[in-house]
Amino acid sequence: MEEVVEGYNFRVIARGGVFKPSFDGFNLIVPRRLLELDAVYGLLGDSIAGILLAPVVKASPRLSRLVDAYRSRVVAEESRWLKGVLGPIARVSIVRPEVYPLLRMRKLLDLYCDIYVEALENLGLEALSYARRTSVWGATGSPVRVQLRLWGGRGCDLSEAPLLENPWALVRIPEGTLSLDGLGYEELASPYVGDGVECSRVSLIHSIILCRGPRGVVAVKDYTASSLKWIPAFLASAPTSRFQRDPRSRAATELMYSRILRRAVRTPRMLSLNVSGGRVVAVKEYIAGRPVLDIRDPRAWREAGRALARVHNLGYVLGDANPSNFMISRDGVAIVDLEQARRATPRRIAWDIVTVIAYSHLMGVAVSLPEEMLKGYLEEASIPRDVLLRELLRPELLTPYIIMPIKVPEAIKAVTSTISPQPSTS
């Protein structure tokens, strides 16, 4: 007795017994048990069951259940694979379920390219509509990467099925695109600034690369290249804030908080994110201006302090309130680095302020300027002054001064003289 699956552009004929499967480009004749083992367990690396990713018109009840079981396994396995590649970025990404069968199809193109391409060309995403009805948690086991060439593969033309060539079009971040192909800085920047891109690093200690083209400028941020700089910062912040070092975690944090904090202060949009081979690179909106660290006008520092207060009032902290991350532009203050942002606590709020003062001391900035920033902060901050002062004077917040202990008295004086209530002159 034989059972049949009628596809949109194929037919599977499952028979009892043991024999070599055959495929003529339309008809797949296969032993029933072999089809079941490949569909449920990936025994042959999906080399037989993979045809069932194409649209099915009708099937016998038994094979219909087998089709559903196979598709559930594929969606679950590819979902886990994608989550493993993206890590924390997966939590802030927008993924259309149709991407999961597409990812598996790409691994089976040598076998079923014509069938996949024809279905996608004529039916579009409707050819994969079953993925929207399949639970990504419904299967067990891990993906099998083996492919058996039971029939000769032919050249695969994907020009009529661009989704097979670039399934990442179905995965994006809230304000831009996401890709997993290894690309250079110029290639990542060119869709936004045009061809003929020239990229240059801002400085050796910064992770930002400015890329210029005929249509403008974007900021490319390589989270992987800057990972080493966070090791001393992680150790210094250990008693208080715990800096994140993992590139994917930092990119996910920046992606999320750049949108959340925009209610309080201007932040750059993340236009695209590329994750490939352990490398994480973002293309961000370029905000023209000068870092407050390079400005000696007290009014700019006071304005930056007010922006920091608005962030804290919203219930969040920057985690890395380096004054060079406050950009003074024609439109006011923008905060351009949010990879250490998180929810606020009094201790974390104090850490932000300590970071401002410590960075300023480290870079040789006159202490009067961070004092101005603190004054601007106090004009808008909702945290009570006595609570803030108590947190700022905790010994563990002095860890950044391990490398410059001579500056500790100056830092304490700047904090106490600015925050402590002024005595009445009456």
C-alpha angles and dihedrals in degrees: 000000000000132000125206138210112198111206131190089258106002144048129218116203112192117195136177122253134046121291141129113280117241132200127187097182093274110031120057111192111191141158108265095229093050091052091050094049092049094046097047102032106016090240092164097032092263089293089136104025092045091085087069090071087077118083116288120210100188140342141177113271094255095049091042089061089047091053090052092047092050094048091048090053092049094049092047094047096046090045091055091046092052092046089051092053096045098038110180090358088073089069092061098038129097111227126185108214092229088075091074099064088041090057091053092044090057089060091052101044093114088064108033107016097127093048093049095044095049092049094048093043093054103030103028115197090344085078087068099037090121089073090069090059097046123094111231089212096052101095137061134212131050130279117277111222098191119111123192118205100221091161132023116276121224133205111290119223110198096175091105094047108047092170090066089052094045112019089163087082084082093054119067146150121244096266103022149359135305126209138177099199117111106249134166125242093260093051092050093048100043097080088062104036103026133242124321093051120185118196129192132175116246091223140328092263096048127081093210122107117189113217119195129194140156091281098049143276134307132184114236115201121198106199092184095055091053097048095100094058090063094061096081090037090052091052093046092050096044096106093050125012110009105218116227116240105178109102094220093050092049093048092048091049093050092047092052100042096042085069098038096049093047086087088069107027140005115275130177119259118241104233099184141354126208122196117183135148094344091312121120120192129171130196108214136186110267114234111199116220144086127285110248087233088070095048125087096190108112090211091064091052092048090051090051089052091055090051090052090051091053090054091050092046088055089059101258141098133209096227088206107049094174107165088228088068091063107085118199108210137163088267094053131259123349126185108216104181119058104151093117098043120129143148116309130251125167089256093051092046089054090048090056090055093045088051091055093052096041094049090048091052091046092053094047097250116159109259090233090074098058086043087059089049089052091049090052089048092054091052091068107017118116097199111104113255094232092053092048093048092048091052094045092055096053109121094230091064090065092072093106087062094062088099094045108029091159088072096057096093090048092050093049091048091050091052099044097042092050101041103033113094113262115246115252116255095202 
